[in-house]
Amino acid sequence: HAVQLPQYAPVFADNAISGYEFRALLENGGSMLKQELGIDNRLHRRQLMRAMTMRLYGVGSVPAKPAPPRWLEPREDGGSVAWDSPGSDGAPVHSYRLQRNDGIGAEWLTVYEGPGRTIREAALRTHVTYQYRVQAWSMLGHSEYSDPMTARCRTTGAGAQSLGDVRQADGNADGVLDRSELRELILGELGGHSPEVEAQLRTALRNVDRNVDGLLTADELESYRAQLGTSLSVDEVVDWVEHAVQLPQYAPVFADNAISGYEFRALLENGGSMLKQELGIDNRLHRRQLMRAMTMRLYGVGSVPAKPAPPRWLEPREDGGSVAWDSPGSDGAPVHSYRLQRNDGIGAEWLTVYEGPGRTIREAALRTHVTYQYRVQAWSMLGHSEYSDPMTARCRTTGAGAQSLGDVRQADGNADGVLDRSELRELILGELGGHSPEVEAQLRTALRNVDRNVDGLLTADELESYRAQLGTSLSVDEVVDWVEHAVQLPQ
């Protein structure tokens, strides 16, 4: 699949070729490929040698993990699956493997292999929740599989529901909803006036209106609801009830009844009667809160929070430090809580270390010489954002603290334990080996960047804290990029 020479796959299998043999197969111009494996075609030997060489010397990398596929144009017996090409460093993506799971067992079935990025699925069963995942291939190998996407066929009942919703609100009986009719439909579902809906009605119409004509058809409403079902699996809905709607006591109820986004419309019928009768939610206020949140999701009112910026690592200590983050933008519902996760950089597992409304925590009992990673996710009533890009963090070591203390003592001309502007100037120019116009011009900026309490004086702790933050913002990849493009010494 990677080198795209499938005729030689059995030869490699029969000879038990693993990555350990790549170096030997490249010796003497690839002579063993011909003599031992019987690959006579010179061009094919060159292609295999090129690919093995790139793997052997780490030239480029396999494709990045793709985003989940999308479920489009659902029909009563199937639908279309589409996916995007992920990033690839060193060799372009040339093909994909798409797999399907019927959600009952653990077995994944490969339904497509090739260069395309969309297929039509047919002969699927109604009322079955399928899952799809995709893998990308380049000459260097394959990506991880994407996270799965869930999909269901469109049922006649679901189409009738959307058609009924449009007919109910279609005041002028023209078969479509304009903005004012959509407003009345949504407010009717919510049981009255809603400031969030009034403010975000334009967003609702934009989310659902596929052909951007300012009018909403039953087909467009049905298509949007089908996509909502694919994006809100049972696990996602359980997480949404607990963290977005903030009613965690009902999360097990939604899990036990396998509620996905597909069931939202049915749960809203007859004033939410099934929430009470089938799910046992007796509290009227809680039913109203759940119905309000489901209605906003069902009609595309607002959107989930934007992706947050990476967290920041502050006040590093020998056993930990503080992690802080900012609230991202949110369209339609305010951000009310966050999920912060940590990774020790060794394995792939992320550990949730905080969930709540705050935007800073103190971390303790961490290990020195371990590079940790932190990422944050924002939640509103409509759901969660993507996770932020990760931030790296390390505890302060005694040696690093001593370095900063020594630097301050060295330049502290009046021995008062801090550096003023002129002493900082002498310290920096001493490091540079003489006069520097750039430093002279930017000395005020340098002091402002490092001086945390803005008193015009620099302590060893402030210098140490700034240097620790520099470490978190300049990973190995960032430093490599910096040497090549900023310092302009690519060699």
C-alpha positions as CSV (number, residue, x, y, z in Angstrom):
1,H,0.0,0.0,0.0
2,A,2.8,2.5,0.7
3,V,5.3,1.7,-2.1
4,Q,2.3,0.6,-4.3
5,L,4.0,-2.5,-5.6
6,P,1.6,-5.2,-4.3
7,Q,3.0,-7.9,-6.6
8,Y,6.0,-8.2,-4.3
9,A,4.1,-8.3,-1.0
10,P,4.0,-12.1,-1.0
11,V,7.7,-12.2,-1.7
12,F,8.4,-10.1,1.4
13,A,6.0,-12.2,3.4
14,D,7.5,-15.5,2.3
15,N,11.0,-14.3,3.2
16,A,9.9,-12.8,6.6
17,I,11.3,-9.4,5.7
18,S,11.1,-6.9,8.7
19,G,12.5,-3.5,9.1
20,Y,15.7,-5.1,10.4
21,E,16.5,-6.4,6.9
22,F,16.3,-3.0,5.1
23,R,20.0,-2.2,5.6
24,A,21.1,-5.5,4.2
25,L,18.7,-5.3,1.2
26,L,20.3,-1.9,0.3
27,E,23.9,-3.2,0.2
28,N,25.7,-3.5,-3.1
29,G,23.2,-1.6,-5.0
30,G,20.3,-3.7,-3.8
31,S,21.8,-7.0,-5.2
32,M,19.8,-9.1,-2.7
33,L,16.6,-7.7,-4.0
34,K,17.4,-9.4,-7.3
35,Q,19.4,-12.4,-6.3
36,E,17.5,-13.5,-3.2
37,L,14.0,-12.1,-3.7
38,G,13.9,-12.5,-7.5
39,I,12.9,-8.9,-8.3
40,D,14.2,-8.6,-11.8
41,N,12.6,-5.3,-12.8
42,R,15.3,-2.6,-12.3
43,L,12.7,0.2,-11.9
44,H,10.9,-1.6,-9.2
45,R,14.1,-2.3,-7.3
46,R,14.9,1.4,-7.5
47,Q,11.5,2.3,-6.1
48,L,11.8,-0.2,-3.3
49,M,15.3,1.0,-2.4
50,R,14.2,4.6,-2.5
51,A,11.4,3.9,0.0
52,M,13.5,1.8,2.3
53,T,16.3,4.4,2.3
54,M,13.8,7.1,3.3
55,R,12.5,4.9,6.2
56,L,16.0,3.9,7.2
57,Y,17.3,7.4,7.6
58,G,14.1,9.1,8.9
59,V,13.5,11.2,5.8
60,G,10.1,12.6,6.3
61,S,7.4,10.9,8.3
62,V,4.2,8.9,7.8
63,P,1.0,10.9,7.2
64,A,-0.7,12.7,10.1
65,K,-3.8,11.2,11.7
66,P,-6.8,12.2,9.5
67,A,-9.9,13.9,10.8
68,P,-13.0,11.7,11.2
69,P,-14.9,11.1,7.9
70,R,-18.2,12.8,7.2
71,W,-21.6,11.3,6.5
72,L,-23.4,13.1,3.7
73,E,-26.6,12.7,1.8
74,P,-28.2,10.0,3.9
75,R,-30.7,7.8,2.2
76,E,-33.0,5.0,3.4
77,D,-30.4,2.3,2.4
78,G,-27.1,4.2,2.8
79,G,-25.4,7.4,2.2
80,S,-22.0,9.0,1.2
81,V,-18.8,9.0,3.2
82,A,-16.2,11.7,2.5
83,W,-12.9,12.5,4.1
84,D,-10.0,15.0,3.8
85,S,-6.3,14.4,3.2
86,P,-4.2,14.9,6.3
87,G,-0.8,16.6,6.4
88,S,2.2,14.6,5.2
89,D,5.9,15.4,5.8
90,G,8.2,14.2,3.1
91,A,6.0,12.2,0.8
92,P,2.5,13.0,-0.5
93,V,-0.5,10.9,0.5
94,H,-1.5,8.7,-2.4
95,S,-4.3,6.4,-1.1
96,Y,-6.7,5.7,1.7
97,R,-8.2,2.8,3.5
98,L,-11.8,3.2,4.8
99,Q,-13.2,0.8,7.3
100,R,-16.8,0.2,8.6
101,N,-18.1,-1.3,11.8
102,D,-21.7,-2.1,12.5
103,G,-21.4,-1.0,16.1
104,I,-22.3,-4.4,17.5
105,G,-19.0,-6.3,17.4
106,A,-15.4,-5.2,17.4
107,E,-14.6,-6.2,13.9
108,W,-13.7,-3.5,11.3
109,L,-14.4,-4.3,7.6
110,T,-12.4,-2.6,4.9
111,V,-14.9,-1.1,2.4
112,Y,-12.5,0.9,0.2
113,E,-8.9,1.2,-0.7
114,G,-7.7,3.7,-3.3
115,P,-6.9,7.3,-4.1
116,G,-10.4,8.7,-3.8
117,R,-11.8,10.7,-0.9
118,T,-15.5,9.8,-1.2
119,I,-17.6,6.7,-1.7
120,R,-21.3,5.9,-1.8
121,E,-22.5,3.2,0.6
122,A,-25.6,1.1,-0.2
123,A,-27.5,-1.9,1.2
124,L,-27.1,-0.7,4.7
125,R,-29.7,-1.5,7.4
126,T,-32.0,1.1,9.0
127,H,-31.9,1.6,12.7
128,V,-28.2,0.3,12.8
129,T,-25.6,2.8,13.9
130,Y,-22.5,2.3,11.8
131,Q,-19.0,3.6,12.4
132,Y,-16.4,4.6,9.8
133,R,-12.7,5.4,10.2
134,V,-10.0,6.3,7.6
135,Q,-6.3,5.7,7.3
136,A,-3.9,7.6,4.9
137,W,-1.0,6.1,3.1
138,S,2.2,7.6,1.6
139,M,5.4,6.0,0.3
140,L,6.7,6.1,3.9
141,G,3.8,4.2,5.4
142,H,0.4,4.7,6.9
143,S,-1.1,7.1,9.4
144,E,-3.1,6.2,12.5
145,Y,-6.7,5.5,11.9
146,S,-8.9,8.6,12.3
147,D,-11.3,8.7,15.3
148,P,-14.5,7.0,14.2
149,M,-17.6,8.8,12.8
150,T,-21.0,7.4,13.4
151,A,-23.7,7.1,10.7
152,R,-27.3,6.0,10.3
153,C,-29.5,5.6,7.3
154,R,-32.3,8.1,6.9
155,T,-35.7,6.6,7.9
156,T,-39.0,7.6,6.5
157,G,-40.1,8.7,10.0
158,A,-37.2,11.1,10.3
159,G,-37.9,12.7,6.9
160,A,-41.6,13.0,7.9
161,Q,-40.5,14.7,11.2
162,S,-38.5,17.4,9.3
163,L,-41.2,17.8,6.8
164,G,-43.8,18.2,9.6
165,D,-41.6,20.8,11.4
166,V,-41.4,22.9,8.2
167,R,-45.1,22.6,7.4
168,Q,-46.0,23.6,11.0
169,A,-44.0,26.9,10.9
170,D,-44.5,27.7,7.2
171,G,-46.8,30.7,7.6
172,N,-47.2,31.6,3.9
173,A,-47.4,27.9,2.8
174,D,-44.6,28.3,0.2
175,G,-42.9,25.0,1.3
176,V,-39.8,26.7,2.8
177,L,-38.9,28.7,5.9
178,D,-37.6,32.2,5.8
179,R,-35.8,33.8,8.8
180,S,-38.9,34.9,10.6
181,E,-40.6,31.5,10.2
182,L,-37.5,29.7,11.5
183,R,-37.5,32.1,14.5
184,E,-41.0,31.2,15.4
185,L,-40.3,27.5,15.0
186,I,-37.3,27.5,17.3
187,L,-38.9,29.8,19.9
188,G,-42.0,27.6,19.8
189,E,-39.8,24.6,20.6
190,L,-38.2,26.5,23.5
191,G,-41.5,27.6,24.9
192,G,-41.1,31.4,24.5
193,H,-38.6,34.2,24.0
194,S,-34.8,33.4,24.2
195,P,-32.1,36.1,24.0
196,E,-29.6,33.5,22.8
197,V,-31.8,32.5,19.8
198,E,-32.6,36.1,19.0
199,A,-28.9,37.0,18.9
200,Q,-27.9,33.8,17.0
201,L,-30.7,33.3,14.5
202,R,-28.4,34.3,11.6
203,T,-25.9,31.6,12.7
204,A,-28.7,29.0,12.9
205,L,-29.9,29.7,9.3
206,R,-26.3,29.7,8.1
207,N,-25.5,26.3,9.7
208,V,-28.5,24.6,8.2
209,D,-29.0,26.4,4.9
210,R,-26.9,24.3,2.5
211,N,-27.4,26.3,-0.7
212,V,-27.2,29.7,1.1
213,D,-30.4,31.1,-0.4
214,G,-31.7,32.4,2.9
215,L,-34.5,29.8,2.9
216,L,-34.7,26.4,4.7
217,T,-36.2,23.3,3.1
218,A,-37.2,20.1,4.8
219,D,-34.4,18.3,3.0
220,E,-31.8,20.8,4.4
221,L,-33.2,20.4,7.9
222,E,-33.1,16.6,7.5
223,S,-29.5,16.6,6.2
224,Y,-28.3,18.9,9.1
225,R,-30.0,16.6,11.6
226,A,-28.4,13.5,10.1
227,Q,-25.0,15.1,10.4
228,L,-25.7,16.0,14.0
229,G,-26.5,12.4,14.6
230,T,-23.1,11.3,13.2
231,S,-21.2,13.8,15.3
232,L,-23.0,13.0,18.5
233,S,-22.4,9.4,19.3
234,V,-23.8,7.8,22.5
235,D,-20.5,8.5,24.3
236,E,-20.5,12.1,23.0
237,V,-24.0,12.7,24.2
238,V,-23.2,11.2,27.6
239,D,-20.2,13.6,27.9
240,W,-22.4,16.5,26.6
241,V,-25.1,15.9,29.2
242,E,-22.5,15.8,32.0
243,H,-20.3,18.7,31.0
244,A,-22.2,20.9,28.5
245,V,-25.7,20.8,30.0
246,Q,-24.1,20.3,33.4
247,L,-26.6,17.7,34.6
248,P,-24.2,14.8,35.4
249,Q,-26.9,12.9,37.3
250,Y,-28.6,12.0,34.0
251,A,-25.5,10.9,32.1
252,P,-25.9,7.2,33.2
253,V,-29.6,7.4,32.1
254,F,-28.6,8.6,28.6
255,A,-25.8,5.9,28.5
256,D,-28.1,3.1,29.6
257,N,-30.7,4.0,26.9
258,A,-28.0,4.5,24.1
259,I,-29.2,8.0,23.3
260,S,-27.3,9.6,20.4
261,G,-27.9,12.8,18.4
262,Y,-30.4,10.9,16.3
263,E,-32.8,10.6,19.2
264,F,-32.9,14.4,20.0
265,R,-36.0,15.1,17.8
266,A,-38.0,12.2,19.3
267,L,-37.1,13.3,22.9
268,L,-38.5,16.8,22.1
269,E,-41.9,15.7,20.9
270,N,-45.1,16.3,23.0
271,G,-43.3,18.7,25.3
272,G,-40.5,16.2,26.1
273,S,-42.9,13.5,27.4
274,M,-40.4,10.7,26.7
275,L,-37.8,12.4,28.9
276,K,-40.2,11.8,31.8
277,Q,-42.0,8.6,30.8
278,E,-39.1,6.6,29.2
279,L,-36.0,8.1,30.8
280,G,-37.6,8.8,34.2
281,I,-36.5,12.5,34.5
282,D,-39.2,13.8,36.8
283,N,-37.8,17.2,37.5
284,R,-39.6,19.7,35.3
285,L,-36.8,22.3,35.4
286,H,-34.2,19.7,34.4
287,R,-36.4,18.5,31.5
288,R,-36.6,22.2,30.3
289,Q,-32.9,22.6,30.5
290,L,-32.3,19.4,28.5
291,M,-34.9,20.3,25.9
292,R,-33.5,23.8,25.5
293,A,-30.0,22.5,24.9
294,M,-31.2,19.8,22.5
295,T,-33.3,22.3,20.6
296,M,-30.3,24.6,20.1
297,R,-28.2,21.7,18.8
298,L,-31.1,20.4,16.6
299,Y,-31.6,23.8,14.9
300,G,-28.0,24.9,14.6
301,V,-28.4,27.8,17.0
302,G,-24.8,29.0,17.8
303,S,-21.8,26.8,17.7
304,V,-19.4,25.0,20.1
305,P,-16.5,27.1,21.5
306,A,-13.6,27.9,19.3
307,K,-10.3,26.0,19.8
308,P,-8.4,27.5,22.8
309,A,-4.9,28.8,22.6
310,P,-2.3,26.5,24.3
311,P,-2.0,26.8,28.1
312,R,0.9,28.6,29.7
313,W,3.4,27.2,32.3
314,L,4.0,29.7,35.1
315,E,6.0,29.9,38.3
316,P,7.9,26.6,37.8
317,R,9.1,25.0,41.1
318,E,11.2,21.9,41.7
319,D,8.1,19.7,42.1
320,G,5.6,21.5,39.8
321,G,4.3,24.8,38.7
322,S,1.1,26.6,37.6
323,V,-0.9,26.1,34.4
324,A,-3.1,28.9,33.1
325,W,-5.3,29.3,30.0
326,D,-7.6,31.8,28.4
327,S,-11.2,31.5,27.4
328,P,-11.7,31.1,23.6
329,G,-14.5,32.7,21.6
330,S,-18.0,31.1,21.8
331,D,-20.9,31.8,19.4
332,G,-24.3,31.4,21.0
333,A,-23.6,30.1,24.5
334,P,-20.9,31.3,26.9
335,V,-18.0,29.0,28.0
336,H,-18.8,27.7,31.5
337,S,-16.1,25.1,32.2
338,Y,-12.8,23.6,31.0
339,R,-11.1,20.2,30.9
340,L,-7.3,20.2,31.3
341,Q,-5.3,17.2,30.5
342,R,-1.6,16.2,31.1
343,N,0.7,13.8,29.4
344,D,4.1,12.8,30.7
345,G,5.5,12.7,27.1
346,I,6.4,9.0,27.3
347,G,3.1,7.3,26.4
348,A,0.1,8.4,24.3
349,E,-2.3,8.5,27.3
350,W,-3.8,11.9,28.4
351,L,-4.8,12.2,32.0
352,T,-7.6,14.6,33.0
353,V,-6.2,16.7,35.9
354,Y,-8.9,19.4,36.2
355,E,-12.5,19.9,35.2
356,G,-14.3,23.1,36.3
357,P,-14.9,26.8,35.7
358,G,-11.4,28.0,36.7
359,R,-8.6,29.1,34.3
360,T,-5.5,28.2,36.4
361,I,-4.3,25.4,38.6
362,R,-1.2,24.5,40.6
363,E,0.5,21.2,39.8
364,A,2.6,19.4,42.4
365,A,4.4,16.1,42.9
366,L,5.7,16.2,39.3
367,R,9.1,14.7,38.5
368,T,12.2,16.7,37.5
369,H,13.8,16.0,34.1
370,V,10.4,14.9,32.7
371,T,8.9,16.9,29.9
372,Y,5.1,17.1,30.5
373,Q,2.5,18.3,28.0
374,Y,-0.8,20.1,28.8
375,R,-3.8,20.7,26.6
376,V,-7.2,22.3,27.4
377,Q,-10.8,22.0,26.1
378,A,-13.6,24.5,26.5
379,W,-17.2,23.6,27.2
380,S,-20.5,25.6,26.7
381,M,-24.1,24.4,26.7
382,L,-23.7,23.5,23.0
383,G,-20.8,21.1,23.5
384,H,-17.0,21.2,23.6
385,S,-14.2,22.8,21.6
386,E,-11.3,20.9,20.0
387,Y,-8.4,20.4,22.4
388,S,-5.8,23.2,22.2
389,D,-2.4,22.4,20.8
390,P,-0.3,21.0,23.6
391,M,2.1,23.1,25.7
392,T,5.3,21.5,27.1
393,A,6.4,22.1,30.7
394,R,9.3,21.0,33.0
395,C,9.9,21.5,36.7
396,R,12.6,23.9,37.7
397,T,15.8,22.1,38.6
398,T,18.3,23.3,41.3
399,G,21.0,23.8,38.6
400,A,18.8,26.1,36.5
401,G,17.9,28.2,39.6
402,A,21.6,28.5,40.5
403,Q,22.4,29.7,36.9
404,S,19.9,32.5,37.1
405,L,21.1,33.4,40.6
406,G,24.7,33.5,39.5
407,D,23.8,35.7,36.5
408,V,22.1,38.2,38.7
409,R,25.0,38.2,41.3
410,Q,27.5,38.7,38.5
411,A,25.9,41.8,37.1
412,D,24.6,43.3,40.4
413,G,27.0,46.2,40.7
414,N,25.5,47.7,43.9
415,A,24.9,44.3,45.5
416,D,21.2,45.0,46.3
417,G,20.1,41.5,45.0
418,V,18.3,42.9,42.0
419,L,19.2,44.3,38.6
420,D,18.1,47.7,37.4
421,R,18.1,48.7,33.8
422,S,21.7,49.7,33.6
423,E,22.8,46.5,35.3
424,L,20.6,44.4,32.9
425,R,22.2,46.2,30.0
426,E,25.7,45.3,31.2
427,L,24.7,41.6,31.7
428,I,23.3,41.3,28.2
429,L,26.1,43.2,26.5
430,G,28.6,41.0,28.4
431,E,26.9,37.9,27.0
432,L,27.0,39.3,23.5
433,G,30.7,40.3,23.8
434,G,30.3,44.0,23.3
435,H,28.1,46.8,22.1
436,S,24.8,45.9,20.3
437,P,22.5,48.5,18.7
438,E,19.6,46.0,18.9
439,V,20.0,45.6,22.6
440,E,20.4,49.3,23.2
441,A,17.2,50.0,21.3
442,Q,15.2,47.1,22.8
443,L,16.4,47.2,26.4
444,R,13.0,48.5,27.7
445,T,11.2,45.6,25.9
446,A,13.7,43.1,27.4
447,L,13.0,44.4,31.0
448,R,9.2,44.5,30.4
449,N,9.2,40.8,29.1
450,V,11.1,39.5,32.2
451,D,9.9,41.8,35.0
452,R,6.8,40.1,36.3
453,N,5.8,42.6,39.0
454,V,6.6,45.6,36.8
455,D,8.7,47.4,39.4
456,G,11.6,48.1,37.0
457,L,13.9,45.7,38.8
458,L,14.8,42.1,37.9
459,T,15.2,39.3,40.5
460,A,16.7,35.8,40.0
461,D,13.3,34.3,40.4
462,E,11.9,36.5,37.6
463,L,14.7,35.6,35.3
464,E,14.3,31.9,36.2
465,S,10.5,32.0,35.5
466,Y,11.0,33.7,32.1
467,R,13.6,31.1,31.1
468,A,11.3,28.3,32.1
469,Q,8.5,29.8,29.9
470,L,11.0,30.0,27.1
471,G,11.6,26.3,27.4
472,T,7.9,25.6,27.2
473,S,7.4,27.7,24.1
474,L,10.5,26.5,22.3
475,S,10.2,22.7,21.8
476,V,12.9,20.7,20.0
477,D,11.0,21.2,16.7
478,E,10.6,25.0,17.4
479,V,14.4,25.3,18.1
480,V,15.3,23.5,14.9
481,D,12.9,25.8,12.9
482,W,14.4,28.8,14.7
483,V,18.0,27.8,13.9
484,E,17.1,27.3,10.2
485,H,14.9,30.3,9.6
486,A,15.5,32.9,12.4
487,V,19.2,32.6,12.9
488,Q,19.6,31.6,9.2
489,L,22.1,28.9,9.8
490,P,20.3,25.9,8.2
491,Q,23.4,23.8,8.1
